[in-house]
Amino acid sequence: MVAARQRFLQAGHYQPVAEAISRYIVAWAEKQPLDAESFSCLDAGCGEGYYLRQLVSRVPVDLALIGLDISKWAVMAAARQDNKHSPFSRWVVGSNAHLPVQQAALDGVLCMFGFPVYREFARVLKSGGVLLQVEAGPQHLRELREVIYPQLKPERSAALEAPEGFAYLGEETLSYPIKLEGQETIADLLAMTPHLYRASAEGRARAAALDQLALTVDVRLIQWERS
């Protein structure tokens, strides 16, 4: 899964998502006090570190970054890639349920396609700190889901309720098409999603038989402020 995710993301299929995240980080950092030494941010569920590496290459401010993931294989892959360039982050094996971060220590938290634990995010964020939550929209990878499942589940309500300790700042929808060529690339995408384990053997076989696949990337970027 880690290797598949690394190959797929490095091919640039989710680069617009990374660019949107960078825009938010720049906007947050520009509101920092003038005497702030850096903008401190945790990627809660960092995988192999793609989004943090994209931040470093795109954000023209000093960053203090932590990448955390429950998979030691993902964290090892992130650290190896980081060392190929200039080390910029701390990489930690851990759980969102018990973040190894002191109280009110961070300016920002990213939770991308992950499992948010709002009480922990609220604990580690400074007052006025910001949480950016990225989640799949209703059309996200719909074409793949139509291949692997006999029928799609009804979409969840998009209504939002502010988690305890947070105030809603706003959200953005990002949607664009991609086209995958080759069975290996399609297999990489399936391997990096929960759909690999949720689909039946027949559904996985249908996906494996595809040589190309046109897809929709559809994500919601939701901002919460630590109140």
PyMOL commands that place a pseudoatom at each C-alpha (Angstrom):
pseudoatom trace, name=CA, resn=MET, resi=1, chain=A, elem=C, hetatm=0, pos=[0.000, 0.000, 0.000]
pseudoatom trace, name=CA, resn=VAL, resi=2, chain=A, elem=C, hetatm=0, pos=[2.789, 2.431, 0.906]
pseudoatom trace, name=CA, resn=ALA, resi=3, chain=A, elem=C, hetatm=0, pos=[4.695, 1.778, -2.338]
pseudoatom trace, name=CA, resn=ALA, resi=4, chain=A, elem=C, hetatm=0, pos=[1.498, 2.056, -4.396]
pseudoatom trace, name=CA, resn=ARG, resi=5, chain=A, elem=C, hetatm=0, pos=[0.616, 5.359, -2.749]
pseudoatom trace, name=CA, resn=GLN, resi=6, chain=A, elem=C, hetatm=0, pos=[4.114, 6.674, -3.329]
pseudoatom trace, name=CA, resn=ARG, resi=7, chain=A, elem=C, hetatm=0, pos=[4.054, 5.830, -7.037]
pseudoatom trace, name=CA, resn=PHE, resi=8, chain=A, elem=C, hetatm=0, pos=[0.555, 7.222, -7.573]
pseudoatom trace, name=CA, resn=LEU, resi=9, chain=A, elem=C, hetatm=0, pos=[1.114, 10.523, -5.765]
pseudoatom trace, name=CA, resn=GLN, resi=10, chain=A, elem=C, hetatm=0, pos=[4.524, 11.148, -7.305]
pseudoatom trace, name=CA, resn=ALA, resi=11, chain=A, elem=C, hetatm=0, pos=[2.862, 10.862, -10.724]
pseudoatom trace, name=CA, resn=GLY, resi=12, chain=A, elem=C, hetatm=0, pos=[1.030, 14.106, -9.842]
pseudoatom trace, name=CA, resn=HIS, resi=13, chain=A, elem=C, hetatm=0, pos=[-2.572, 12.902, -9.893]
pseudoatom trace, name=CA, resn=TYR, resi=14, chain=A, elem=C, hetatm=0, pos=[-3.358, 14.711, -6.622]
pseudoatom trace, name=CA, resn=GLN, resi=15, chain=A, elem=C, hetatm=0, pos=[-1.087, 17.698, -7.203]
pseudoatom trace, name=CA, resn=PRO, resi=16, chain=A, elem=C, hetatm=0, pos=[-4.022, 20.174, -7.358]
pseudoatom trace, name=CA, resn=VAL, resi=17, chain=A, elem=C, hetatm=0, pos=[-4.976, 18.995, -3.854]
pseudoatom trace, name=CA, resn=ALA, resi=18, chain=A, elem=C, hetatm=0, pos=[-1.426, 19.630, -2.635]
pseudoatom trace, name=CA, resn=GLU, resi=19, chain=A, elem=C, hetatm=0, pos=[-1.466, 23.085, -4.233]
pseudoatom trace, name=CA, resn=ALA, resi=20, chain=A, elem=C, hetatm=0, pos=[-4.741, 23.955, -2.492]
pseudoatom trace, name=CA, resn=ILE, resi=21, chain=A, elem=C, hetatm=0, pos=[-3.335, 22.853, 0.872]
pseudoatom trace, name=CA, resn=SER, resi=22, chain=A, elem=C, hetatm=0, pos=[-0.272, 25.022, 0.295]
pseudoatom trace, name=CA, resn=ARG, resi=23, chain=A, elem=C, hetatm=0, pos=[-2.485, 28.051, -0.365]
pseudoatom trace, name=CA, resn=TYR, resi=24, chain=A, elem=C, hetatm=0, pos=[-4.184, 27.573, 2.979]
pseudoatom trace, name=CA, resn=ILE, resi=25, chain=A, elem=C, hetatm=0, pos=[-0.872, 27.215, 4.811]
pseudoatom trace, name=CA, resn=VAL, resi=26, chain=A, elem=C, hetatm=0, pos=[0.434, 30.437, 3.234]
pseudoatom trace, name=CA, resn=ALA, resi=27, chain=A, elem=C, hetatm=0, pos=[-2.761, 32.267, 4.220]
pseudoatom trace, name=CA, resn=TRP, resi=28, chain=A, elem=C, hetatm=0, pos=[-2.527, 30.998, 7.800]
pseudoatom trace, name=CA, resn=ALA, resi=29, chain=A, elem=C, hetatm=0, pos=[1.177, 31.754, 8.098]
pseudoatom trace, name=CA, resn=GLU, resi=30, chain=A, elem=C, hetatm=0, pos=[0.711, 35.313, 6.857]
pseudoatom trace, name=CA, resn=LYS, resi=31, chain=A, elem=C, hetatm=0, pos=[-1.577, 35.960, 9.852]
pseudoatom trace, name=CA, resn=GLN, resi=32, chain=A, elem=C, hetatm=0, pos=[1.139, 34.910, 12.307]
pseudoatom trace, name=CA, resn=PRO, resi=33, chain=A, elem=C, hetatm=0, pos=[2.595, 37.547, 14.655]
pseudoatom trace, name=CA, resn=LEU, resi=34, chain=A, elem=C, hetatm=0, pos=[5.670, 39.219, 13.222]
pseudoatom trace, name=CA, resn=ASP, resi=35, chain=A, elem=C, hetatm=0, pos=[7.855, 37.739, 15.965]
pseudoatom trace, name=CA, resn=ALA, resi=36, chain=A, elem=C, hetatm=0, pos=[6.769, 34.157, 15.208]
pseudoatom trace, name=CA, resn=GLU, resi=37, chain=A, elem=C, hetatm=0, pos=[9.823, 32.073, 14.293]
pseudoatom trace, name=CA, resn=SER, resi=38, chain=A, elem=C, hetatm=0, pos=[7.953, 29.560, 12.140]
pseudoatom trace, name=CA, resn=PHE, resi=39, chain=A, elem=C, hetatm=0, pos=[4.590, 28.025, 11.382]
pseudoatom trace, name=CA, resn=SER, resi=40, chain=A, elem=C, hetatm=0, pos=[4.232, 24.701, 13.202]
pseudoatom trace, name=CA, resn=CYS, resi=41, chain=A, elem=C, hetatm=0, pos=[2.005, 22.093, 11.589]
pseudoatom trace, name=CA, resn=LEU, resi=42, chain=A, elem=C, hetatm=0, pos=[1.158, 18.414, 12.083]
pseudoatom trace, name=CA, resn=ASP, resi=43, chain=A, elem=C, hetatm=0, pos=[0.039, 16.114, 9.280]
pseudoatom trace, name=CA, resn=ALA, resi=44, chain=A, elem=C, hetatm=0, pos=[-2.122, 13.634, 11.196]
pseudoatom trace, name=CA, resn=GLY, resi=45, chain=A, elem=C, hetatm=0, pos=[-1.998, 10.555, 8.972]
pseudoatom trace, name=CA, resn=CYS, resi=46, chain=A, elem=C, hetatm=0, pos=[0.899, 11.607, 6.770]
pseudoatom trace, name=CA, resn=GLY, resi=47, chain=A, elem=C, hetatm=0, pos=[1.378, 8.337, 4.888]
pseudoatom trace, name=CA, resn=GLU, resi=48, chain=A, elem=C, hetatm=0, pos=[4.644, 8.443, 2.996]
pseudoatom trace, name=CA, resn=GLY, resi=49, chain=A, elem=C, hetatm=0, pos=[4.915, 12.216, 3.391]
pseudoatom trace, name=CA, resn=TYR, resi=50, chain=A, elem=C, hetatm=0, pos=[3.839, 13.464, -0.035]
pseudoatom trace, name=CA, resn=TYR, resi=51, chain=A, elem=C, hetatm=0, pos=[1.825, 16.464, 1.150]
pseudoatom trace, name=CA, resn=LEU, resi=52, chain=A, elem=C, hetatm=0, pos=[4.461, 17.709, 3.594]
pseudoatom trace, name=CA, resn=ARG, resi=53, chain=A, elem=C, hetatm=0, pos=[7.142, 17.485, 0.911]
pseudoatom trace, name=CA, resn=GLN, resi=54, chain=A, elem=C, hetatm=0, pos=[4.892, 19.477, -1.397]
pseudoatom trace, name=CA, resn=LEU, resi=55, chain=A, elem=C, hetatm=0, pos=[4.448, 22.092, 1.329]
pseudoatom trace, name=CA, resn=VAL, resi=56, chain=A, elem=C, hetatm=0, pos=[8.180, 22.600, 1.693]
pseudoatom trace, name=CA, resn=SER, resi=57, chain=A, elem=C, hetatm=0, pos=[8.612, 23.103, -2.043]
pseudoatom trace, name=CA, resn=ARG, resi=58, chain=A, elem=C, hetatm=0, pos=[5.699, 25.535, -2.365]
pseudoatom trace, name=CA, resn=VAL, resi=59, chain=A, elem=C, hetatm=0, pos=[5.342, 27.561, 0.849]
pseudoatom trace, name=CA, resn=PRO, resi=60, chain=A, elem=C, hetatm=0, pos=[7.727, 30.552, 1.136]
pseudoatom trace, name=CA, resn=VAL, resi=61, chain=A, elem=C, hetatm=0, pos=[7.694, 30.682, 4.951]
pseudoatom trace, name=CA, resn=ASP, resi=62, chain=A, elem=C, hetatm=0, pos=[9.633, 28.925, 7.700]
pseudoatom trace, name=CA, resn=LEU, resi=63, chain=A, elem=C, hetatm=0, pos=[7.891, 25.701, 8.628]
pseudoatom trace, name=CA, resn=ALA, resi=64, chain=A, elem=C, hetatm=0, pos=[8.219, 23.355, 11.598]
pseudoatom trace, name=CA, resn=LEU, resi=65, chain=A, elem=C, hetatm=0, pos=[6.525, 20.144, 10.458]
pseudoatom trace, name=CA, resn=ILE, resi=66, chain=A, elem=C, hetatm=0, pos=[5.586, 16.837, 12.032]
pseudoatom trace, name=CA, resn=GLY, resi=67, chain=A, elem=C, hetatm=0, pos=[4.388, 13.877, 9.997]
pseudoatom trace, name=CA, resn=LEU, resi=68, chain=A, elem=C, hetatm=0, pos=[2.564, 11.225, 12.011]
pseudoatom trace, name=CA, resn=ASP, resi=69, chain=A, elem=C, hetatm=0, pos=[1.175, 7.912, 10.847]
pseudoatom trace, name=CA, resn=ILE, resi=70, chain=A, elem=C, hetatm=0, pos=[0.155, 4.686, 12.548]
pseudoatom trace, name=CA, resn=SER, resi=71, chain=A, elem=C, hetatm=0, pos=[2.066, 2.670, 9.921]
pseudoatom trace, name=CA, resn=LYS, resi=72, chain=A, elem=C, hetatm=0, pos=[5.766, 2.375, 10.658]
pseudoatom trace, name=CA, resn=TRP, resi=73, chain=A, elem=C, hetatm=0, pos=[6.320, 1.383, 7.015]
pseudoatom trace, name=CA, resn=ALA, resi=74, chain=A, elem=C, hetatm=0, pos=[4.771, 4.640, 5.834]
pseudoatom trace, name=CA, resn=VAL, resi=75, chain=A, elem=C, hetatm=0, pos=[6.832, 6.684, 8.298]
pseudoatom trace, name=CA, resn=MET, resi=76, chain=A, elem=C, hetatm=0, pos=[10.039, 4.900, 7.262]
pseudoatom trace, name=CA, resn=ALA, resi=77, chain=A, elem=C, hetatm=0, pos=[9.271, 5.630, 3.599]
pseudoatom trace, name=CA, resn=ALA, resi=78, chain=A, elem=C, hetatm=0, pos=[8.635, 9.300, 4.423]
pseudoatom trace, name=CA, resn=ALA, resi=79, chain=A, elem=C, hetatm=0, pos=[11.888, 9.628, 6.354]
pseudoatom trace, name=CA, resn=ARG, resi=80, chain=A, elem=C, hetatm=0, pos=[13.913, 7.992, 3.569]
pseudoatom trace, name=CA, resn=GLN, resi=81, chain=A, elem=C, hetatm=0, pos=[12.533, 10.377, 0.955]
pseudoatom trace, name=CA, resn=ASP, resi=82, chain=A, elem=C, hetatm=0, pos=[13.078, 13.356, 3.215]
pseudoatom trace, name=CA, resn=ASN, resi=83, chain=A, elem=C, hetatm=0, pos=[16.741, 12.457, 3.677]
pseudoatom trace, name=CA, resn=LYS, resi=84, chain=A, elem=C, hetatm=0, pos=[17.259, 12.470, -0.084]
pseudoatom trace, name=CA, resn=HIS, resi=85, chain=A, elem=C, hetatm=0, pos=[16.694, 16.210, 0.046]
pseudoatom trace, name=CA, resn=SER, resi=86, chain=A, elem=C, hetatm=0, pos=[17.197, 18.471, 3.060]
pseudoatom trace, name=CA, resn=PRO, resi=87, chain=A, elem=C, hetatm=0, pos=[15.640, 17.212, 6.301]
pseudoatom trace, name=CA, resn=PHE, resi=88, chain=A, elem=C, hetatm=0, pos=[12.727, 19.439, 7.230]
pseudoatom trace, name=CA, resn=SER, resi=89, chain=A, elem=C, hetatm=0, pos=[10.362, 17.353, 9.349]
pseudoatom trace, name=CA, resn=ARG, resi=90, chain=A, elem=C, hetatm=0, pos=[10.076, 15.046, 12.269]
pseudoatom trace, name=CA, resn=TRP, resi=91, chain=A, elem=C, hetatm=0, pos=[8.502, 11.719, 11.382]
pseudoatom trace, name=CA, resn=VAL, resi=92, chain=A, elem=C, hetatm=0, pos=[6.641, 9.856, 14.102]
pseudoatom trace, name=CA, resn=VAL, resi=93, chain=A, elem=C, hetatm=0, pos=[4.846, 6.520, 14.375]
pseudoatom trace, name=CA, resn=GLY, resi=94, chain=A, elem=C, hetatm=0, pos=[1.717, 7.163, 16.403]
pseudoatom trace, name=CA, resn=SER, resi=95, chain=A, elem=C, hetatm=0, pos=[-2.051, 7.396, 16.564]
pseudoatom trace, name=CA, resn=ASN, resi=96, chain=A, elem=C, hetatm=0, pos=[-4.391, 10.346, 16.210]
pseudoatom trace, name=CA, resn=ALA, resi=97, chain=A, elem=C, hetatm=0, pos=[-6.080, 9.089, 19.367]
pseudoatom trace, name=CA, resn=HIS, resi=98, chain=A, elem=C, hetatm=0, pos=[-2.988, 9.972, 21.442]
pseudoatom trace, name=CA, resn=LEU, resi=99, chain=A, elem=C, hetatm=0, pos=[-0.850, 12.544, 19.651]
pseudoatom trace, name=CA, resn=PRO, resi=100, chain=A, elem=C, hetatm=0, pos=[2.730, 12.762, 20.983]
pseudoatom trace, name=CA, resn=VAL, resi=101, chain=A, elem=C, hetatm=0, pos=[2.531, 16.566, 21.041]
pseudoatom trace, name=CA, resn=GLN, resi=102, chain=A, elem=C, hetatm=0, pos=[2.338, 18.974, 23.958]
pseudoatom trace, name=CA, resn=GLN, resi=103, chain=A, elem=C, hetatm=0, pos=[-0.825, 20.917, 24.676]
pseudoatom trace, name=CA, resn=ALA, resi=104, chain=A, elem=C, hetatm=0, pos=[-1.352, 24.119, 22.644]
pseudoatom trace, name=CA, resn=ALA, resi=105, chain=A, elem=C, hetatm=0, pos=[1.918, 23.606, 20.745]
pseudoatom trace, name=CA, resn=LEU, resi=106, chain=A, elem=C, hetatm=0, pos=[0.830, 23.830, 17.098]
pseudoatom trace, name=CA, resn=ASP, resi=107, chain=A, elem=C, hetatm=0, pos=[-0.373, 26.510, 14.714]
pseudoatom trace, name=CA, resn=GLY, resi=108, chain=A, elem=C, hetatm=0, pos=[-2.018, 24.075, 12.303]
pseudoatom trace, name=CA, resn=VAL, resi=109, chain=A, elem=C, hetatm=0, pos=[-3.139, 20.482, 11.848]
pseudoatom trace, name=CA, resn=LEU, resi=110, chain=A, elem=C, hetatm=0, pos=[-3.798, 18.715, 8.554]
pseudoatom trace, name=CA, resn=CYS, resi=111, chain=A, elem=C, hetatm=0, pos=[-6.060, 15.673, 8.419]
pseudoatom trace, name=CA, resn=MET, resi=112, chain=A, elem=C, hetatm=0, pos=[-6.289, 14.398, 4.846]
pseudoatom trace, name=CA, resn=PHE, resi=113, chain=A, elem=C, hetatm=0, pos=[-8.508, 11.445, 3.977]
pseudoatom trace, name=CA, resn=GLY, resi=114, chain=A, elem=C, hetatm=0, pos=[-7.825, 10.281, 7.525]
pseudoatom trace, name=CA, resn=PHE, resi=115, chain=A, elem=C, hetatm=0, pos=[-9.514, 9.649, 10.844]
pseudoatom trace, name=CA, resn=PRO, resi=116, chain=A, elem=C, hetatm=0, pos=[-10.026, 12.925, 12.733]
pseudoatom trace, name=CA, resn=VAL, resi=117, chain=A, elem=C, hetatm=0, pos=[-9.888, 12.856, 16.513]
pseudoatom trace, name=CA, resn=TYR, resi=118, chain=A, elem=C, hetatm=0, pos=[-11.114, 16.347, 17.281]
pseudoatom trace, name=CA, resn=ARG, resi=119, chain=A, elem=C, hetatm=0, pos=[-10.469, 16.304, 21.028]
pseudoatom trace, name=CA, resn=GLU, resi=120, chain=A, elem=C, hetatm=0, pos=[-6.796, 15.574, 20.375]
pseudoatom trace, name=CA, resn=PHE, resi=121, chain=A, elem=C, hetatm=0, pos=[-6.563, 18.129, 17.572]
pseudoatom trace, name=CA, resn=ALA, resi=122, chain=A, elem=C, hetatm=0, pos=[-8.117, 20.723, 19.901]
pseudoatom trace, name=CA, resn=ARG, resi=123, chain=A, elem=C, hetatm=0, pos=[-5.652, 19.805, 22.647]
pseudoatom trace, name=CA, resn=VAL, resi=124, chain=A, elem=C, hetatm=0, pos=[-2.502, 20.287, 20.562]
pseudoatom trace, name=CA, resn=LEU, resi=125, chain=A, elem=C, hetatm=0, pos=[-3.607, 23.447, 18.699]
pseudoatom trace, name=CA, resn=LYS, resi=126, chain=A, elem=C, hetatm=0, pos=[-2.969, 26.921, 20.021]
pseudoatom trace, name=CA, resn=SER, resi=127, chain=A, elem=C, hetatm=0, pos=[-5.965, 29.198, 20.536]
pseudoatom trace, name=CA, resn=GLY, resi=128, chain=A, elem=C, hetatm=0, pos=[-6.758, 30.479, 17.052]
pseudoatom trace, name=CA, resn=GLY, resi=129, chain=A, elem=C, hetatm=0, pos=[-4.902, 27.586, 15.449]
pseudoatom trace, name=CA, resn=VAL, resi=130, chain=A, elem=C, hetatm=0, pos=[-6.453, 26.038, 12.367]
pseudoatom trace, name=CA, resn=LEU, resi=131, chain=A, elem=C, hetatm=0, pos=[-7.425, 22.498, 11.368]
pseudoatom trace, name=CA, resn=LEU, resi=132, chain=A, elem=C, hetatm=0, pos=[-7.683, 21.727, 7.658]
pseudoatom trace, name=CA, resn=GLN, resi=133, chain=A, elem=C, hetatm=0, pos=[-9.735, 18.610, 7.047]
pseudoatom trace, name=CA, resn=VAL, resi=134, chain=A, elem=C, hetatm=0, pos=[-9.685, 17.112, 3.561]
pseudoatom trace, name=CA, resn=GLU, resi=135, chain=A, elem=C, hetatm=0, pos=[-12.278, 14.468, 2.809]
pseudoatom trace, name=CA, resn=ALA, resi=136, chain=A, elem=C, hetatm=0, pos=[-13.733, 12.729, -0.195]
pseudoatom trace, name=CA, resn=GLY, resi=137, chain=A, elem=C, hetatm=0, pos=[-16.659, 14.448, -1.880]
pseudoatom trace, name=CA, resn=PRO, resi=138, chain=A, elem=C, hetatm=0, pos=[-19.703, 12.605, -3.259]
pseudoatom trace, name=CA, resn=GLN, resi=139, chain=A, elem=C, hetatm=0, pos=[-18.187, 12.121, -6.735]
pseudoatom trace, name=CA, resn=HIS, resi=140, chain=A, elem=C, hetatm=0, pos=[-14.679, 11.182, -5.579]
pseudoatom trace, name=CA, resn=LEU, resi=141, chain=A, elem=C, hetatm=0, pos=[-13.435, 8.202, -7.630]
pseudoatom trace, name=CA, resn=ARG, resi=142, chain=A, elem=C, hetatm=0, pos=[-17.029, 7.412, -8.495]
pseudoatom trace, name=CA, resn=GLU, resi=143, chain=A, elem=C, hetatm=0, pos=[-16.060, 5.734, -11.766]
pseudoatom trace, name=CA, resn=LEU, resi=144, chain=A, elem=C, hetatm=0, pos=[-13.788, 3.284, -9.920]
pseudoatom trace, name=CA, resn=ARG, resi=145, chain=A, elem=C, hetatm=0, pos=[-16.465, 2.589, -7.323]
pseudoatom trace, name=CA, resn=GLU, resi=146, chain=A, elem=C, hetatm=0, pos=[-18.966, 1.837, -10.087]
pseudoatom trace, name=CA, resn=VAL, resi=147, chain=A, elem=C, hetatm=0, pos=[-16.578, -0.810, -11.415]
pseudoatom trace, name=CA, resn=ILE, resi=148, chain=A, elem=C, hetatm=0, pos=[-15.812, -2.606, -8.166]
pseudoatom trace, name=CA, resn=TYR, resi=149, chain=A, elem=C, hetatm=0, pos=[-19.178, -2.463, -6.367]
pseudoatom trace, name=CA, resn=PRO, resi=150, chain=A, elem=C, hetatm=0, pos=[-22.500, -3.930, -7.557]
pseudoatom trace, name=CA, resn=GLN, resi=151, chain=A, elem=C, hetatm=0, pos=[-24.209, -0.719, -6.442]
pseudoatom trace, name=CA, resn=LEU, resi=152, chain=A, elem=C, hetatm=0, pos=[-23.139, 2.460, -4.684]
pseudoatom trace, name=CA, resn=LYS, resi=153, chain=A, elem=C, hetatm=0, pos=[-24.295, 3.412, -1.212]
pseudoatom trace, name=CA, resn=PRO, resi=154, chain=A, elem=C, hetatm=0, pos=[-26.364, 6.591, -0.829]
pseudoatom trace, name=CA, resn=GLU, resi=155, chain=A, elem=C, hetatm=0, pos=[-24.172, 9.613, -0.263]
pseudoatom trace, name=CA, resn=ARG, resi=156, chain=A, elem=C, hetatm=0, pos=[-23.832, 10.935, 3.270]
pseudoatom trace, name=CA, resn=SER, resi=157, chain=A, elem=C, hetatm=0, pos=[-25.286, 14.295, 4.187]
pseudoatom trace, name=CA, resn=ALA, resi=158, chain=A, elem=C, hetatm=0, pos=[-22.849, 17.159, 3.619]
pseudoatom trace, name=CA, resn=ALA, resi=159, chain=A, elem=C, hetatm=0, pos=[-24.189, 19.074, 6.628]
pseudoatom trace, name=CA, resn=LEU, resi=160, chain=A, elem=C, hetatm=0, pos=[-21.497, 20.133, 9.064]
pseudoatom trace, name=CA, resn=GLU, resi=161, chain=A, elem=C, hetatm=0, pos=[-21.591, 20.530, 12.831]
pseudoatom trace, name=CA, resn=ALA, resi=162, chain=A, elem=C, hetatm=0, pos=[-18.646, 22.186, 14.534]
pseudoatom trace, name=CA, resn=PRO, resi=163, chain=A, elem=C, hetatm=0, pos=[-16.739, 19.711, 16.727]
pseudoatom trace, name=CA, resn=GLU, resi=164, chain=A, elem=C, hetatm=0, pos=[-16.308, 20.652, 20.373]
pseudoatom trace, name=CA, resn=GLY, resi=165, chain=A, elem=C, hetatm=0, pos=[-13.538, 23.216, 20.734]
pseudoatom trace, name=CA, resn=PHE, resi=166, chain=A, elem=C, hetatm=0, pos=[-13.743, 24.419, 17.117]
pseudoatom trace, name=CA, resn=ALA, resi=167, chain=A, elem=C, hetatm=0, pos=[-15.502, 27.074, 15.081]
pseudoatom trace, name=CA, resn=TYR, resi=168, chain=A, elem=C, hetatm=0, pos=[-16.318, 26.655, 11.391]
pseudoatom trace, name=CA, resn=LEU, resi=169, chain=A, elem=C, hetatm=0, pos=[-14.265, 28.928, 9.112]
pseudoatom trace, name=CA, resn=GLY, resi=170, chain=A, elem=C, hetatm=0, pos=[-15.419, 27.784, 5.698]
pseudoatom trace, name=CA, resn=GLU, resi=171, chain=A, elem=C, hetatm=0, pos=[-14.818, 25.188, 3.038]
pseudoatom trace, name=CA, resn=GLU, resi=172, chain=A, elem=C, hetatm=0, pos=[-13.891, 24.701, -0.586]
pseudoatom trace, name=CA, resn=THR, resi=173, chain=A, elem=C, hetatm=0, pos=[-14.794, 21.994, -3.083]
pseudoatom trace, name=CA, resn=LEU, resi=174, chain=A, elem=C, hetatm=0, pos=[-12.085, 20.911, -5.491]
pseudoatom trace, name=CA, resn=SER, resi=175, chain=A, elem=C, hetatm=0, pos=[-13.127, 18.711, -8.420]
pseudoatom trace, name=CA, resn=TYR, resi=176, chain=A, elem=C, hetatm=0, pos=[-11.229, 17.795, -11.580]
pseudoatom trace, name=CA, resn=PRO, resi=177, chain=A, elem=C, hetatm=0, pos=[-10.856, 14.867, -14.028]
pseudoatom trace, name=CA, resn=ILE, resi=178, chain=A, elem=C, hetatm=0, pos=[-7.887, 12.538, -14.358]
pseudoatom trace, name=CA, resn=LYS, resi=179, chain=A, elem=C, hetatm=0, pos=[-7.199, 9.669, -16.740]
pseudoatom trace, name=CA, resn=LEU, resi=180, chain=A, elem=C, hetatm=0, pos=[-5.193, 6.636, -15.668]
pseudoatom trace, name=CA, resn=GLU, resi=181, chain=A, elem=C, hetatm=0, pos=[-3.323, 4.598, -18.252]
pseudoatom trace, name=CA, resn=GLY, resi=182, chain=A, elem=C, hetatm=0, pos=[-2.196, 1.034, -17.632]
pseudoatom trace, name=CA, resn=GLN, resi=183, chain=A, elem=C, hetatm=0, pos=[-3.257, -1.746, -15.299]
pseudoatom trace, name=CA, resn=GLU, resi=184, chain=A, elem=C, hetatm=0, pos=[-0.391, -1.013, -12.901]
pseudoatom trace, name=CA, resn=THR, resi=185, chain=A, elem=C, hetatm=0, pos=[-1.485, 2.588, -12.279]
pseudoatom trace, name=CA, resn=ILE, resi=186, chain=A, elem=C, hetatm=0, pos=[-5.104, 1.571, -11.737]
pseudoatom trace, name=CA, resn=ALA, resi=187, chain=A, elem=C, hetatm=0, pos=[-3.936, -1.156, -9.344]
pseudoatom trace, name=CA, resn=ASP, resi=188, chain=A, elem=C, hetatm=0, pos=[-1.853, 1.407, -7.426]
pseudoatom trace, name=CA, resn=LEU, resi=189, chain=A, elem=C, hetatm=0, pos=[-4.868, 3.648, -6.958]
pseudoatom trace, name=CA, resn=LEU, resi=190, chain=A, elem=C, hetatm=0, pos=[-7.023, 0.788, -5.715]
pseudoatom trace, name=CA, resn=ALA, resi=191, chain=A, elem=C, hetatm=0, pos=[-4.268, -0.401, -3.374]
pseudoatom trace, name=CA, resn=MET, resi=192, chain=A, elem=C, hetatm=0, pos=[-3.953, 2.998, -1.674]
pseudoatom trace, name=CA, resn=THR, resi=193, chain=A, elem=C, hetatm=0, pos=[-7.675, 3.261, -0.887]
pseudoatom trace, name=CA, resn=PRO, resi=194, chain=A, elem=C, hetatm=0, pos=[-9.922, 1.406, 1.570]
pseudoatom trace, name=CA, resn=HIS, resi=195, chain=A, elem=C, hetatm=0, pos=[-11.840, 0.110, -1.459]
pseudoatom trace, name=CA, resn=LEU, resi=196, chain=A, elem=C, hetatm=0, pos=[-9.233, -2.629, -1.943]
pseudoatom trace, name=CA, resn=TYR, resi=197, chain=A, elem=C, hetatm=0, pos=[-10.477, -4.356, 1.220]
pseudoatom trace, name=CA, resn=ARG, resi=198, chain=A, elem=C, hetatm=0, pos=[-14.140, -3.452, 0.884]
pseudoatom trace, name=CA, resn=ALA, resi=199, chain=A, elem=C, hetatm=0, pos=[-14.581, -4.718, -2.674]
pseudoatom trace, name=CA, resn=SER, resi=200, chain=A, elem=C, hetatm=0, pos=[-15.384, -8.328, -3.466]
pseudoatom trace, name=CA, resn=ALA, resi=201, chain=A, elem=C, hetatm=0, pos=[-12.952, -10.561, -5.341]
pseudoatom trace, name=CA, resn=GLU, resi=202, chain=A, elem=C, hetatm=0, pos=[-15.139, -10.115, -8.418]
pseudoatom trace, name=CA, resn=GLY, resi=203, chain=A, elem=C, hetatm=0, pos=[-14.996, -6.333, -8.116]
pseudoatom trace, name=CA, resn=ARG, resi=204, chain=A, elem=C, hetatm=0, pos=[-11.219, -6.339, -7.745]
pseudoatom trace, name=CA, resn=ALA, resi=205, chain=A, elem=C, hetatm=0, pos=[-10.966, -8.602, -10.796]
pseudoatom trace, name=CA, resn=ARG, resi=206, chain=A, elem=C, hetatm=0, pos=[-13.029, -6.171, -12.869]
pseudoatom trace, name=CA, resn=ALA, resi=207, chain=A, elem=C, hetatm=0, pos=[-10.694, -3.337, -11.886]
pseudoatom trace, name=CA, resn=ALA, resi=208, chain=A, elem=C, hetatm=0, pos=[-7.615, -5.454, -12.644]
pseudoatom trace, name=CA, resn=ALA, resi=209, chain=A, elem=C, hetatm=0, pos=[-8.869, -6.075, -16.191]
pseudoatom trace, name=CA, resn=LEU, resi=210, chain=A, elem=C, hetatm=0, pos=[-8.960, -2.351, -17.038]
pseudoatom trace, name=CA, resn=ASP, resi=211, chain=A, elem=C, hetatm=0, pos=[-6.245, -0.810, -19.217]
pseudoatom trace, name=CA, resn=GLN, resi=212, chain=A, elem=C, hetatm=0, pos=[-7.417, 2.773, -18.736]
pseudoatom trace, name=CA, resn=LEU, resi=213, chain=A, elem=C, hetatm=0, pos=[-9.880, 4.604, -16.542]
pseudoatom trace, name=CA, resn=ALA, resi=214, chain=A, elem=C, hetatm=0, pos=[-11.248, 8.163, -16.571]
pseudoatom trace, name=CA, resn=LEU, resi=215, chain=A, elem=C, hetatm=0, pos=[-11.909, 9.362, -13.029]
pseudoatom trace, name=CA, resn=THR, resi=216, chain=A, elem=C, hetatm=0, pos=[-13.205, 12.311, -11.050]
pseudoatom trace, name=CA, resn=VAL, resi=217, chain=A, elem=C, hetatm=0, pos=[-11.213, 13.643, -8.111]
pseudoatom trace, name=CA, resn=ASP, resi=218, chain=A, elem=C, hetatm=0, pos=[-13.693, 15.395, -5.815]
pseudoatom trace, name=CA, resn=VAL, resi=219, chain=A, elem=C, hetatm=0, pos=[-12.621, 16.625, -2.382]
pseudoatom trace, name=CA, resn=ARG, resi=220, chain=A, elem=C, hetatm=0, pos=[-13.840, 18.995, 0.319]
pseudoatom trace, name=CA, resn=LEU, resi=221, chain=A, elem=C, hetatm=0, pos=[-11.325, 21.175, 2.154]
pseudoatom trace, name=CA, resn=ILE, resi=222, chain=A, elem=C, hetatm=0, pos=[-12.896, 22.269, 5.449]
pseudoatom trace, name=CA, resn=GLN, resi=223, chain=A, elem=C, hetatm=0, pos=[-11.332, 24.840, 7.791]
pseudoatom trace, name=CA, resn=TRP, resi=224, chain=A, elem=C, hetatm=0, pos=[-11.906, 24.775, 11.554]
pseudoatom trace, name=CA, resn=GLU, resi=225, chain=A, elem=C, hetatm=0, pos=[-10.469, 27.298, 14.026]
pseudoatom trace, name=CA, resn=ARG, resi=226, chain=A, elem=C, hetatm=0, pos=[-9.500, 26.326, 17.573]
pseudoatom trace, name=CA, resn=SER, resi=227, chain=A, elem=C, hetatm=0, pos=[-11.845, 28.389, 19.708]
for i in range(1, 227): cmd.bond("trace and resi %d" % i, "trace and resi %d" % (i + 1))
show_as sticks, trace
zoom trace
